[in-house]
Amino acid sequence: MSGIGPFQAQVIIRGILIQQSIQVAVSSVLVYDTLLTVDKEFQYFWTHRWHTLSHILFFVNRYFGVISTLTGIYLQTLSAVTKLCDLGLFYDWIVNIGGLFSALVIDYILVIRIVALWGNNNMLSIALKTIIFCEGIVKLALTIKGNLVVNFQATVLGKGVTFCGAYPSSYFQISNIGMIDWLTQSIIGFTLMTLALYKAIIHWKETGWRGADLTSVIVKDQIIYYLAVLFCSVINIVNYKTSGEVISTSNISYVFAVLGNPSFLCLLGSRISINLKEAGEATVDEDSSFQENTGNTLSDPHFAGPAGSQTTSETST
């Protein structure tokens, strides 16, 4: 990349340093949360059924998100070498696929929970799982298309200062791809939240509000996740719209690039899975409106009748 003046070089260097700092902070939060909840991970997921779909999805979301975030730190350096930049597209794939997996895994988990709220309605289950499948196809196609128009190059800003820059051959094209990607995820997230909230309101009218029951946990997690998706979507869309205009005078695009990182969502995905396990365990102990048959897992939760109805007792061994 030629034609970088001294002032713009200072802006780029400062922006990369800011980006490094924020990326390290984000990675630290993800790693810390992983260590903080490792006891619950072993309690609920490293069981004799660790190989079930729901548990595998938990592991994929939890660790692929952390790996993709740590990979981003490796790319953000001011002492890049040609080999690193040559591998830039490969690392970019890791980051993008990590975000893709996190989004799809969490959406799938939320779909399972919504279907449970709707009495395991088969038609709704097929419809929502088809939507998630189509979401995966669309997001994968957009990821492939975006990577095809990105060209990683080593750029020298000064003596001993070199960084790997991803310069799209068509900035307008990559911006549109990114906005379609995040708008798709926002619309699906809003749809899932609406379905959960609608059914929860009906449930609360019939049984009353109890802040610790499974329905409340599901809706609370759904709302928090959607707000996180909305935050990432707004940050990324604003970044796509403005970064080309302010790159020469501002570091805002570097900050937005990290704050809008979908790896944030992997932390929520882990918490959502753990919250459901804890709430299910608590409500079973309290003999409330949730019952989990012996053959059921997180991927097949069943809601029973109102509290006080007869539940299946477990025989102790």
C-alpha positions as CSV (number, residue, x, y, z in Angstrom):
1,M,0.0,0.0,0.0
2,S,1.6,3.2,-1.1
3,G,0.9,6.8,-0.5
4,I,0.7,6.7,3.3
5,G,1.7,10.0,4.8
6,P,3.4,10.6,8.2
7,F,0.1,11.7,9.8
8,Q,-1.9,8.7,8.5
9,A,0.9,6.4,9.5
10,Q,0.7,7.7,13.1
11,V,-3.1,7.1,13.0
12,I,-2.6,3.6,11.8
13,I,0.0,2.8,14.4
14,R,-2.0,4.3,17.2
15,G,-5.1,2.4,16.0
16,I,-3.3,-1.0,15.9
17,L,-2.0,-0.5,19.4
18,I,-5.5,0.4,20.6
19,Q,-6.8,-2.6,18.8
20,Q,-4.2,-4.9,20.4
21,S,-5.0,-3.6,23.9
22,I,-8.8,-4.2,23.5
23,Q,-8.2,-7.6,21.9
24,V,-6.0,-8.7,24.8
25,A,-8.7,-7.5,27.2
26,V,-11.4,-9.4,25.4
27,S,-9.3,-12.5,25.2
28,S,-8.6,-12.2,28.9
29,V,-12.3,-12.0,29.7
30,L,-13.0,-15.1,27.6
31,V,-10.2,-17.1,29.1
32,Y,-11.0,-15.9,32.7
33,D,-14.7,-16.9,32.2
34,T,-13.6,-20.3,30.9
35,L,-11.5,-20.9,34.0
36,L,-14.2,-19.5,36.3
37,T,-16.8,-21.9,35.0
38,V,-14.6,-25.0,34.4
39,D,-16.1,-26.7,37.5
40,K,-19.6,-26.4,36.0
41,E,-18.3,-27.5,32.7
42,F,-17.1,-30.8,34.2
43,Q,-20.2,-31.1,36.3
44,Y,-22.7,-30.7,33.5
45,F,-20.9,-31.5,30.2
46,W,-17.9,-33.8,30.9
47,T,-20.2,-36.7,31.8
48,H,-20.8,-40.1,30.4
49,R,-22.9,-38.3,27.7
50,W,-20.2,-35.9,26.7
51,H,-20.5,-37.1,23.1
52,T,-24.2,-36.0,22.7
53,L,-25.0,-33.2,20.2
54,S,-25.8,-30.7,22.8
55,H,-22.5,-31.2,24.7
56,I,-20.4,-31.2,21.5
57,L,-22.1,-27.9,20.5
58,F,-21.2,-26.5,23.9
59,F,-17.5,-27.4,23.5
60,V,-17.4,-26.0,19.9
61,N,-18.9,-22.7,20.9
62,R,-16.8,-22.4,24.1
63,Y,-13.4,-23.2,22.7
64,F,-13.6,-22.1,19.0
65,G,-14.6,-18.6,20.2
66,V,-11.6,-18.4,22.5
67,I,-9.2,-19.7,19.8
68,S,-10.5,-17.3,17.2
69,T,-10.1,-14.4,19.6
70,L,-6.5,-15.4,20.5
71,T,-5.7,-15.7,16.8
72,G,-6.7,-12.1,16.3
73,I,-4.0,-11.0,18.7
74,Y,-1.4,-12.8,16.7
75,L,-2.3,-10.9,13.6
76,Q,-2.3,-7.5,15.2
77,T,1.4,-6.8,15.3
78,L,3.6,-3.9,14.2
79,S,6.6,-6.2,13.4
80,A,4.9,-8.4,10.8
81,V,7.0,-10.5,8.5
82,T,6.0,-11.6,5.0
83,K,5.3,-15.2,6.1
84,L,2.7,-13.9,8.6
85,C,1.0,-11.8,6.0
86,D,0.9,-14.8,3.6
87,L,-0.9,-16.7,6.3
88,G,-3.1,-13.8,7.0
89,L,-6.0,-15.2,5.0
90,F,-5.7,-18.5,6.8
91,Y,-5.9,-16.8,10.2
92,D,-8.8,-14.7,8.9
93,W,-10.6,-17.9,8.1
94,I,-10.1,-19.1,11.7
95,V,-11.5,-15.9,13.1
96,N,-14.5,-15.8,10.7
97,I,-15.3,-19.5,11.1
98,G,-15.1,-19.1,14.9
99,G,-17.7,-16.3,14.8
100,L,-19.8,-18.3,12.4
101,F,-19.8,-21.4,14.7
102,S,-20.6,-19.3,17.7
103,A,-23.6,-17.7,16.1
104,L,-25.0,-20.9,14.7
105,V,-24.5,-23.0,17.8
106,I,-26.1,-20.4,20.1
107,D,-29.0,-19.9,17.7
108,Y,-29.5,-23.7,17.6
109,I,-29.5,-23.9,21.4
110,L,-32.1,-21.1,21.6
111,V,-34.3,-22.8,19.0
112,I,-34.3,-26.0,21.1
113,R,-35.4,-24.0,24.1
114,I,-38.1,-22.1,22.2
115,V,-39.5,-25.4,20.8
116,A,-39.6,-26.7,24.4
117,L,-41.6,-23.6,25.4
118,W,-44.0,-24.3,22.6
119,G,-44.7,-27.8,23.8
120,N,-42.2,-29.4,21.5
121,N,-44.3,-28.5,18.5
122,N,-43.0,-30.5,15.5
123,M,-43.9,-28.0,12.8
124,L,-42.3,-25.1,14.7
125,S,-39.2,-27.3,15.3
126,I,-38.8,-28.1,11.6
127,A,-39.4,-24.4,10.6
128,L,-36.9,-22.9,13.0
129,K,-34.2,-25.5,12.4
130,T,-34.7,-24.9,8.6
131,I,-34.2,-21.2,9.3
132,I,-31.0,-21.9,11.2
133,F,-29.8,-24.2,8.4
134,C,-30.5,-21.4,5.8
135,E,-28.8,-18.9,8.1
136,G,-25.7,-21.1,8.1
137,I,-25.7,-21.4,4.3
138,V,-26.1,-17.6,3.9
139,K,-23.4,-16.7,6.5
140,L,-21.0,-19.3,5.1
141,A,-21.5,-18.0,1.5
142,L,-21.0,-14.4,2.7
143,T,-17.8,-15.5,4.6
144,I,-16.4,-17.2,1.5
145,K,-17.3,-14.2,-0.7
146,G,-15.8,-11.7,1.8
147,N,-12.5,-13.6,2.1
148,L,-12.2,-13.9,-1.7
149,V,-12.2,-10.1,-2.1
150,V,-9.7,-9.5,0.7
151,N,-6.0,-9.2,0.0
152,F,-3.6,-9.4,2.8
153,Q,-0.4,-7.3,2.2
154,A,2.6,-6.4,4.3
155,T,2.8,-2.6,4.7
156,V,5.9,-0.7,5.9
157,L,5.0,2.4,7.9
158,G,8.6,3.2,9.0
159,K,11.8,1.7,10.1
160,G,11.1,-1.5,11.9
161,V,7.3,-0.9,11.7
162,T,5.4,-3.3,9.4
163,F,1.8,-4.6,9.7
164,C,-0.4,-6.9,7.8
165,G,-3.3,-5.1,6.3
166,A,-6.4,-6.6,4.7
167,Y,-7.3,-4.4,1.8
168,P,-10.5,-5.4,0.0
169,S,-10.3,-5.0,-3.8
170,S,-13.8,-3.5,-3.5
171,Y,-14.6,-1.8,-0.2
172,F,-18.2,-1.2,-1.2
173,Q,-18.6,-4.9,-1.9
174,I,-17.1,-6.0,1.4
175,S,-19.2,-3.5,3.3
176,N,-22.4,-4.8,1.8
177,I,-21.4,-8.3,2.6
178,G,-20.8,-7.5,6.2
179,M,-24.1,-5.5,6.6
180,I,-26.1,-8.4,5.1
181,D,-24.4,-10.8,7.4
182,W,-25.2,-8.9,10.6
183,L,-28.7,-7.8,9.5
184,T,-29.5,-11.5,8.9
185,Q,-28.4,-12.4,12.4
186,S,-30.3,-9.5,13.9
187,I,-33.6,-10.4,12.2
188,I,-33.3,-14.1,13.2
189,G,-32.4,-13.1,16.8
190,F,-35.4,-10.8,17.0
191,T,-37.7,-13.6,15.7
192,L,-36.4,-16.1,18.3
193,M,-36.8,-13.6,21.1
194,T,-40.3,-12.7,20.0
195,L,-41.4,-16.3,20.0
196,A,-39.9,-17.0,23.4
197,L,-41.4,-13.8,24.9
198,Y,-44.9,-14.5,23.5
199,K,-45.0,-18.0,24.9
200,A,-43.5,-16.9,28.2
201,I,-46.2,-14.2,28.7
202,I,-48.9,-16.9,28.3
203,H,-47.1,-19.2,30.7
204,W,-46.7,-16.4,33.3
205,K,-50.4,-15.6,33.1
206,E,-51.3,-19.2,33.8
207,T,-48.8,-20.0,36.5
208,G,-47.6,-16.7,37.8
209,W,-44.2,-15.0,37.6
210,R,-41.3,-16.9,39.3
211,G,-38.0,-15.3,38.6
212,A,-36.0,-18.5,39.0
213,D,-38.1,-20.9,36.9
214,L,-36.9,-22.3,33.6
215,T,-39.2,-20.1,31.5
216,S,-37.8,-17.0,33.1
217,V,-34.2,-18.2,32.6
218,I,-34.9,-18.9,29.0
219,V,-36.5,-15.6,28.3
220,K,-33.9,-13.7,30.2
221,D,-31.0,-15.4,28.3
222,Q,-32.9,-14.8,25.0
223,I,-33.2,-11.1,25.7
224,I,-29.6,-10.7,26.8
225,Y,-28.3,-12.6,23.8
226,Y,-30.4,-10.5,21.4
227,L,-29.2,-7.3,22.9
228,A,-25.6,-8.6,22.5
229,V,-26.3,-9.5,18.9
230,L,-27.9,-6.1,18.3
231,F,-24.9,-4.3,19.9
232,C,-22.5,-6.2,17.7
233,S,-24.7,-5.6,14.6
234,V,-24.9,-1.9,15.2
235,I,-21.2,-1.6,15.9
236,N,-20.3,-3.5,12.7
237,I,-22.8,-1.8,10.5
238,V,-21.6,1.6,11.7
239,N,-18.0,0.5,11.1
240,Y,-18.7,-0.7,7.6
241,K,-20.5,2.6,6.8
242,T,-17.9,5.0,8.3
243,S,-14.5,3.4,8.4
244,G,-13.7,4.1,4.8
245,E,-14.5,7.8,5.4
246,V,-12.6,8.3,8.7
247,I,-9.7,6.0,8.4
248,S,-7.2,8.7,7.6
249,T,-8.1,10.9,10.6
250,S,-9.6,8.6,13.3
251,N,-9.0,5.4,15.2
252,I,-12.7,4.6,15.6
253,S,-12.7,1.9,13.0
254,Y,-10.0,0.0,14.8
255,V,-12.0,0.1,18.1
256,F,-15.2,-0.9,16.3
257,A,-13.5,-3.8,14.6
258,V,-12.8,-5.4,18.1
259,L,-15.9,-4.3,19.9
260,G,-18.1,-5.8,17.2
261,N,-16.2,-9.1,17.3
262,P,-18.7,-12.0,17.4
263,S,-16.4,-13.9,19.7
264,F,-18.1,-12.0,22.5
265,L,-21.1,-14.1,21.8
266,C,-19.3,-17.4,22.6
267,L,-19.2,-16.3,26.3
268,L,-22.9,-15.8,26.3
269,G,-23.4,-19.1,24.5
270,S,-21.5,-20.9,27.3
271,R,-23.5,-19.1,30.0
272,I,-26.8,-19.9,28.3
273,S,-26.0,-23.6,28.3
274,I,-24.8,-23.6,31.9
275,N,-27.8,-21.5,33.1
276,L,-30.2,-24.0,31.5
277,K,-28.5,-26.9,33.2
278,E,-28.6,-25.1,36.6
279,A,-32.2,-24.0,36.2
280,G,-33.3,-27.5,35.1
281,E,-31.5,-29.0,38.1
282,A,-33.0,-26.5,40.5
283,T,-36.6,-26.9,39.3
284,V,-36.4,-30.7,39.3
285,D,-35.2,-30.5,42.9
286,E,-38.1,-28.2,43.7
287,D,-40.7,-30.4,41.9
288,S,-41.8,-27.5,39.8
289,S,-43.1,-27.2,36.2
290,F,-40.1,-28.7,34.5
291,Q,-39.4,-32.4,34.2
292,E,-36.5,-34.1,32.4
293,N,-37.0,-37.7,31.5
294,T,-34.0,-40.1,31.8
295,G,-33.4,-40.1,28.1
296,N,-33.6,-36.4,27.6
297,T,-30.7,-34.0,27.2
298,L,-30.3,-30.3,26.6
299,S,-31.3,-30.9,23.0
300,D,-34.7,-32.3,24.0
301,P,-36.1,-30.5,27.1
302,H,-39.8,-31.0,28.0
303,F,-42.0,-28.7,29.9
304,A,-44.7,-30.4,32.0
305,G,-47.8,-29.1,33.6
306,P,-48.2,-26.4,36.3
307,A,-46.4,-26.7,39.6
308,G,-47.9,-29.2,41.9
309,S,-48.7,-31.8,39.2
310,Q,-47.5,-35.3,39.6
311,T,-43.9,-35.9,38.3
312,T,-42.0,-39.0,37.6
313,S,-39.9,-40.0,40.5
314,E,-36.4,-41.3,40.1
315,T,-35.3,-44.5,41.7
316,S,-32.1,-44.1,43.6
317,T,-29.3,-46.7,43.2
